[in-house]
Amino acid sequence: MAFESIMNNRFILNFMKYRYLLYELVKKSVKLEYRRSFLGVFWIFLSPLLYTIVLTIVFSTFLGKSVENYPVYLLCGRIAFDFFSGGTKAALNSLKKASIIKRIYVPKYIYPLANVLGKYVTFLMSLIVLALLVIVTGVVLTWHVFSLIIPFLLLLLLTLGVGLTLATIVVFFRDVQHLWGVFTTLLMWCSALFYPISIVPERYQFIFQYNPVFQIIDMIRRSVIYGQSYDPFQVFYVLGITIFFLVLGVGLLFKYQDKFILYI
């Protein structure tokens, strides 16, 4: 009975009705990103690899041996942050570009969801580069690598929650897209992508502790590089932030979706 009532839920039925549209939008999102590129989807693998090589050469000069397995350390942070940044920006622009909703009914959440999932597909594909780099650099993996499922899931849900929130707000306040670009740049420097947190003065380290993106990156690094269990506090803290943004994003979307047509 409980299962039947869940499957007969109006939201679930609506989602199942448009699941093929969601699939096509996700596929389109991945293809459009590289459609005019000579190398096409190979940039999914080439971009993080070139980025890692260049920054390893630059930053290893300054950091020396202070960071263990620096190339892997760098790439773990880079691909996770790139997904969050790219996913939220794609979701942010999804509704204001979806002129089709003026002509036919389509659930509004489909567009930001499709854009985030499209970026997530790219993120998962780029993990192949990370796996190859782990092999080449001789990182010894432990059973903790299987715990990556938790930070990966949290990263997806956090990006979706923030993306849904931004997608609704930007319809009414277009300046948000510019402010978000500035904020993600600031967030990047507060996520310790290129450097260890140990070089940051102790009085400023609280910034990283309250940054959910850094916490997710740290969980990934612990699982891959150091073979350690991450702190349960990290999981519950990020989960709390994630639930907050998911509830806020879904609430704003359903409250104001009927007004979108007046602003798009």
C-alpha positions in Angstrom: 0.0 0.0 0.0 2.8 2.4 0.9 4.6 1.7 -2.4 1.4 2.1 -4.4 0.6 5.5 -2.7 4.2 6.7 -3.5 3.9 5.6 -7.2 0.5 7.3 -7.5 1.8 10.5 -6.1 1.0 13.4 -8.5 4.7 14.5 -8.7 5.9 11.0 -9.4 3.3 10.5 -12.1 4.2 13.9 -13.6 7.9 13.0 -13.6 7.4 9.6 -15.2 5.3 11.3 -18.0 8.2 13.6 -18.9 11.1 11.3 -18.2 11.8 10.9 -22.0 12.0 14.7 -22.4 14.4 14.8 -19.4 16.6 12.2 -21.1 16.6 14.1 -24.4 17.4 17.4 -22.6 20.3 15.8 -20.7 21.7 14.3 -24.0 21.3 17.7 -25.7 23.1 19.5 -22.8 26.1 17.2 -23.2 26.3 17.5 -27.0 25.8 21.2 -27.2 28.8 21.9 -24.9 31.2 20.5 -27.5 29.3 20.6 -30.8 31.5 23.1 -32.6 34.8 21.8 -31.2 37.1 19.8 -33.4 37.9 17.3 -30.7 34.3 17.2 -29.4 33.7 15.2 -26.3 37.3 14.3 -26.0 37.7 17.7 -24.3 36.0 16.1 -21.3 39.2 14.1 -20.8 41.7 16.5 -22.3 40.7 19.6 -20.4 41.3 18.3 -16.9 44.4 16.5 -18.0 46.0 19.6 -19.5 44.8 21.7 -16.5 46.5 19.3 -14.1 49.8 19.2 -16.0 50.1 23.0 -16.2 49.1 23.7 -12.6 51.2 20.8 -11.3 54.3 22.4 -13.0 53.4 25.9 -11.7 52.4 25.1 -8.1 54.8 22.3 -7.4 57.5 24.9 -7.8 56.1 26.8 -4.8 54.7 24.0 -2.7 57.5 21.5 -3.3 56.8 18.2 -1.6 54.3 19.6 1.0 51.4 18.0 -0.8 51.3 14.2 -1.2 50.4 13.1 -4.7 49.9 16.7 -5.8 48.5 15.9 -9.3 45.8 13.7 -7.9 45.2 16.2 -5.0 44.7 18.9 -7.6 42.4 16.9 -10.0 40.2 15.7 -7.1 39.4 19.3 -6.3 39.2 20.6 -9.9 36.7 18.1 -11.3 34.4 18.4 -8.2 34.5 22.2 -8.1 34.0 22.4 -11.9 30.9 20.3 -11.7 29.5 22.5 -8.9 30.3 25.8 -10.7 29.3 24.6 -14.1 26.1 22.8 -12.9 24.8 25.8 -10.9 25.6 28.2 -13.8 23.8 26.0 -16.3 20.8 25.6 -14.0 20.8 29.3 -13.3 20.3 30.1 -17.1 18.0 27.2 -17.9 14.6 28.7 -17.2 15.2 32.2 -18.7 16.3 30.5 -21.9 13.4 28.0 -22.0 11.1 30.0 -24.2 9.1 26.8 -25.0 7.3 27.1 -21.7 5.4 30.0 -23.2 3.8 27.7 -25.8 3.2 24.4 -24.1 3.1 23.0 -20.6 6.4 21.4 -19.4 7.2 21.0 -15.7 9.6 23.9 -14.9 11.9 21.8 -12.8 12.8 19.7 -15.8 15.1 22.4 -17.3 17.4 23.0 -14.3 17.4 19.3 -13.5 18.4 18.4 -17.1 21.2 20.9 -17.1 22.6 19.7 -13.8 22.4 16.1 -14.8 24.1 16.9 -18.1 27.0 18.4 -16.2 27.0 15.4 -13.9 27.4 13.0 -16.9 30.5 15.1 -17.9 31.8 14.9 -14.3 31.4 11.1 -14.2 33.2 10.8 -17.5 36.1 13.0 -16.3 36.6 10.5 -13.5 38.3 8.3 -16.1 41.1 10.8 -16.2 41.3 10.7 -12.4 41.4 6.9 -12.4 44.3 6.9 -15.0 46.2 9.5 -13.0 45.8 7.5 -9.8 47.4 4.5 -11.7 50.2 6.5 -13.3 51.2 8.3 -10.0 51.0 5.0 -8.0 48.4 6.0 -5.5 47.5 2.9 -3.5 43.7 2.7 -3.2 42.0 1.2 -0.2 38.5 0.0 0.5 37.7 3.6 1.4 37.4 4.4 -2.3 34.0 2.8 -2.2 32.8 5.5 0.2 33.1 8.0 -2.7 29.4 7.3 -3.4 28.5 9.6 -0.5 30.4 12.7 -1.5 29.5 12.2 -5.1 25.8 12.0 -4.2 26.0 15.0 -1.9 27.8 17.0 -4.6 25.0 16.2 -7.1 22.2 17.1 -4.7 23.9 20.3 -3.4 24.4 21.5 -7.0 20.8 20.7 -7.8 19.5 22.5 -4.7 21.6 25.6 -5.3 20.8 25.5 -9.0 17.0 25.3 -8.5 17.2 28.2 -6.1 19.2 30.4 -8.5 17.1 29.4 -11.5 14.0 30.8 -9.9 15.6 34.0 -8.5 17.4 34.9 -11.8 14.1 34.9 -13.7 13.1 38.0 -11.6 16.5 39.5 -10.8 18.9 39.1 -13.8 21.8 40.6 -12.0 22.1 37.4 -9.9 23.9 35.7 -12.8 26.7 38.2 -12.7 26.9 38.1 -8.9 27.0 34.4 -9.0 30.0 34.5 -11.3 31.9 36.6 -8.8 30.8 34.4 -5.9 32.0 31.2 -7.6 35.4 32.8 -8.2 35.6 33.6 -4.5 34.4 30.2 -3.6 37.1 28.6 -5.7 39.8 30.3 -3.7 38.1 29.2 -0.5 38.0 25.5 -1.6 41.7 24.8 -1.5 41.9 23.4 -5.0 45.6 24.3 -5.6 47.0 24.4 -2.1 46.8 22.6 1.3 44.7 24.2 4.0 47.7 23.9 6.3 49.3 27.0 4.6 46.3 29.1 5.5 46.6 31.1 8.8 44.7 29.4 11.6 42.4 32.3 12.2 41.1 32.0 8.6 40.7 28.3 8.5 37.1 28.4 9.7 36.1 29.7 6.2 37.0 26.2 4.8 35.2 24.4 7.6 31.9 26.2 6.8 32.4 25.7 3.0 30.3 22.7 2.0 32.1 22.4 -1.4 35.5 22.2 0.4 34.1 19.6 2.7 33.0 17.4 -0.2 36.4 17.9 -1.9 38.1 16.9 1.3 36.0 13.8 1.6 37.0 12.8 -2.0 40.7 13.3 -1.2 40.5 11.4 2.0 38.9 8.4 0.2 41.2 8.4 -2.9 44.6 9.7 -1.8 44.9 9.1 1.9 42.8 5.9 2.3 41.0 7.4 5.3 37.5 7.6 6.6 36.0 11.1 6.5 34.6 12.7 9.6 30.8 11.9 10.0 30.4 15.6 10.9 31.4 16.5 7.3 28.6 14.2 6.0 25.9 15.6 8.3 27.0 19.2 7.8 26.9 19.0 4.0 23.7 17.0 4.1 22.1 19.7 6.2 23.2 22.5 3.8 22.0 20.3 0.9 18.6 19.7 2.3 18.2 23.4 3.1 18.9 24.4 -0.6 16.8 21.6 -2.0 13.8 22.6 0.1 14.4 26.3 -0.7 14.9 25.7 -4.4 11.8 23.4 -4.8 9.7 25.7 -2.6 10.6 28.9 -4.6 10.1 27.1 -7.9 6.6 25.8 -7.2 5.6 29.1 -5.5 6.6 31.4 -8.4 6.5 29.1 -11.5 3.2 30.5 -12.7 4.8 34.0 -12.9 7.7 32.8 -15.0 5.9 33.4 -18.3 5.6 37.2 -17.5 9.4 37.6 -17.2 10.9 35.1 -19.7 
